């Protein structure tokens, strides 16, 4: 982990490792392709490279992406966003077409381009995660595209809580090669696009219940929960989200966590109201409440050790789609001293 920023805060490294999938083509950044690719490569080759995940690209921009990377003499791992399916009962041909285009890019270029993930939103008229997962799997098989993961975004709505269990059950049932995973949108152009802390907490716990990984996208450019004057909305923080997921995993017995050292024992898992605890963490506005001491992260009396954080990041909270990596870096530098070596 040498030549990295923020490594003076060793407890922060497991949280940041590969956290940000780069989505600079999307709002609010909305960069042109050449600018997005140049910025991405700057991050990928910089001291912050350990934080950087794949380049996120809509299927319609694959050719532009290829050209922009090739001009700079580089290939890339990428996450593909196929065109939305408007009527899954009648037409899924666009899925297969987009997957075939990604497969051709992998096969017929001199530089290494690799589709490592696919992300698609479950169509609102459909909502049935099991049926849509089946359609996506068939289209992938027909196209010969083999991403490591497929993230299916759950639409929010009045029945969101009731749909979470069947949604994650369907993702687990569909998993094999590739692995299916959850996705929750945490922001957008209007306040209504921002889920409540309770919705995020329930989403996290529903994934933990069945050992199904997930990612988040949008609205998580900043480490801690805060009010945004620009968006006129309360925005969630990515540190809050990762810490909440780790505490949830510990409460459910998936990872080990320590309570206050004066108590001497592992946390007694049966004593906590998991949704309430996670909601409290997600709503924490005070950065100083998240204490980074040695290799551990501490919130209130809960102590999260690096092994627990690494396991949660590799098995549950896989990443965050962000239109900027510069913004999280700048925000982090206000709270933690960057270390350039």
N, C-alpha and C positions, 0 to 999 in steps of 0.2 A: 504494500500500500504506500510505497514511497512516491514522491513527486505528486502529491495530491493536496488539494485545499481542504481545510478544516480537519486535517488529521491530528491537530493538537487536541481536538475534542474526540478522543478515540471512541467514545460511546455513540457519537453521531454517525460514524462510518457505516455500521450495519443498516441504519435507517436510510442513508443516501445511496448505498451501493446499487447501481443500475436502476434507480428509482424513476427517472424521467424518460418516458418515450417522447421523442421530439416531434411536436405537431405544429411547427412554425407556419405551415401553409394555412392553418385554420384560424378563425377569429379568436381573440381580438388582434393577434399579430398579423395574420393574413399577408404574409410575405410572398413576394414573387419567388418562383422556383429557384432561380439562380442565387438570390439572396438567402433563401432558406437553406439550400445545400451548403453554401459557403459558411453560414453561421453554424450549421450542424457539424461540419468538419472541423471548424475551429474549436468547438467544444469537445469533439471526439478525440482530437489530438492534443488538447490542453490538459492542464493539471487536474481539471475537474472531470476527466474522461471516465472515471470509475462510476460517476453518477448517471452516465448517458446510456439510454437504451436505443432501440431501433428508430429509424426514420419512418414517420407515419405518412402514408400517401393514399389518396383516393385512386381508385382504379383508372379513372379517366386521365390521370396525370402521370401514369407509369412511363410513357415515352419521354415526357418532359423531364422526369426525374432521372431516367437513364442518361439522357443527353447532358444534363447539368453535372452529374457525377463524373461522367466520362471526360468532359472537358477539363475537369480537375484531376483526372487520372486515378479515380477511385471507384470502387464498388461500395455496396452497403448492405447490411441487414435491414429489412424493411417490414413494416406492418401494413397490410393491405386492407383498405376499406372499400368493399364492393359497392356498387350502386344499390340504393334501397330497393327492396322488393315491395311493390305496391299491391299486388294481388297474388299472394303465395298459393292460393287455391288453383290459379290458372296458369301462372307464368313464373318460372324460376330460371328461365334461360339466361337472364342477365348475370346471375350468379356464376353460372358455368362459364360464360364468356369472359367474365372478369378474372376468374381463376385460371383459365387457359392463357390469358394475356400475361399473368404473373409467371406462369410456368414457362412460357416462351422466353421471358426475360431471363429467368434462371438458366435456361439451356443455351441460349444463342448469343451470349456476350462474352467478350474476352476477359472482362473484369468480373469479380465475384459479386453477384447480386443474389440475395437469398431472402425468400419470404419466410420469416420466422413466426409470423402470427397473422391471423385474420380477425377483424372486428366487424360485427354487424348488429344492427338494432333489430330486435324482434318486432315485426310489423304490428302496429296498434290494432288493426282489424283482426289480427290472428291471436296474438298474446300467448298462445299455447307454445311454451318453450320446447316441449318434447317434439312436436310436429316440425317446428322450424329447425331445430337441431338436426333432425333427420334429413330435411331438405338440403341443408348446408353440407352435411356429410356426403350425401349422394353427389352433389355438384362438385365437391372436392375430389372425390374418387373418379368421377368421369373426366375431370380436367387433369388428373395426375399431379395435383398440387398437394404437398405434404408439409404444411406448417406445423410447428411444434404445438401451438395452441390456437384455439378459436375462442374468442371472447364474444358472448352474446349479451347485448345490452338490454336490461329489463326496463320497459317503460314505466314511469311512475303514474299514479292515479289514485282514485279513492280506495280501490281494493288492493293497494300495494302490499300491505302487510299480509293479507290472505294469500297473495300469489307467490310470496317469497319461498315458502316451503316447496311447493310443486316445481317452481323454477329451478332451484338448486338440485332437487331430486332428478329433474330431467337432464341437467348438465352432467351429473354424475353417471346417469344411465347411458348417456351418449358418448362418454369418454372412452378412449382407447388410444388410437393413434389417428388424429391428434387428440390432445386433451382439451375438453371443453371447460370454459371458466366463465365466471360472472363478470359483469361490468355495470357500474353505476355512474351516471352523470351527476356531477356535483356543482354545476354552474351553467351559465349561458347568458343570453342577452337580456333576460328579464328576471326580476326577483323570484318569479314562480319556478324558474329553472333550478333554483337552489333547494335541495332537499333539507328537511329538518334534521337536527342532530339525532332525533329518535329514529327517523327513517334510515339514516346511515348506520346507527347502532344495530337496528334489527337486520339490515342487510348483512353486516359483518357477522353477526351471531348465526344467521341462517346458513351462511357459507361454512362457518366453523363446525356447525352441527354435523355436516356430512363430509367434512374434509375437502370442500371444493374451493379452489383458489379463485381470486377475483382481482380486478383492477378498478381504478377510478379514473375519471377523465373530466376535464374542465373545472374551473373555479378553484383549483388548488395550487396556485402559483406561489403562495406564501406559507411560511412554516407554521404560523400560529393563527388561530381564529381572530378575526378583527372586522371592524366596520369599514367598508370601502366607500369613500366619498365618490369615486369615479363611477361605481356601479350602483350606489345608493342601496347597498344590501350588506348583510353580514356574510362574510366569506369564511369557509372552513379552512383549517390549516393542515398541511400534510404531516407535520409532526404529531398533531392531535390524532390524526387518522391512524398512523402506524402504531403509536402508543396505545390507542384504544383497541386496535386489533390484537396487539400482543397481550394486553391485560385480559381481553375476552378469551383468547386462546388459553391463557393460564387458568382462568376461572373454570373453563370447561375441561381442564386437565390435559390439554394438548402440549403445553410447554411448562417448564418450571419457573416459578417466580418467588422472590423472597418478600416477606413483609418487613416491617421495621426491625432492624437487627436486635433491638432490645427484647423482641418477642422470641427470637431464636429459632423459629421453625418455618418451614414452607407455609405459604398462605393456605389456610383451611378453606378449600374451595366451596364448601357448601354454605358458607355464611354470606355470600354476596348476591345481590340482585343485579345480575349481569347487565340487562338493558339500562338500568338506572346508572350504574357505574360507568358504562361506556358513554352514555349520554352526557354525564358530568365531565368526562375527559374531553369529549368533542366540543363542549361548550366552554372550555377553559380559555379565558381571554389573556391570562397573565403568563407571559413567557417564562418568568422566573419560577413558576410552579413546576416547570419541567427542568429538573436539575440533572446535569450531566457530570457525574462524579466518577473519575477514573474510567473504567470500562462500562459502567452501569448508567442507566437512565432511571431517574426516580421521579415519580409523581405521587404526591401525598405520601402515604406509607408504603406504597408499592415500589419494589426495586426490580427493574428489568435487566437481566444479565445479557451479555452479548450473544451467547448461544441461542437464547430465546428470541432475540431480535432477528438474528440471521435466519433462524428456522422459519419464523413468521414471514419474513420477506421472501424466502425461497419457496415456501409451500402455501402461503395464504395471500398476503397483500403483495402481489407481484409487481405492481408499478402504478404510475400515474401518467396519463397523457397530458402534456403541458405544451402550450404554444410558445413557451419561452423557458430557457434554462438560465438565461442571464438574470431574470427577475428573482427566482429563488436564491441564486448565488448572492445577489446584492442584499436581499433581505437577511439571509443567514449571516452575512458579514457584519450586520448591525449587532448581532447577538453573540457571535463566536469569532475569535481571531483567526482569519485565514492563515494557513501556513504554506508558503511557497518555498520549495527547496530545489 
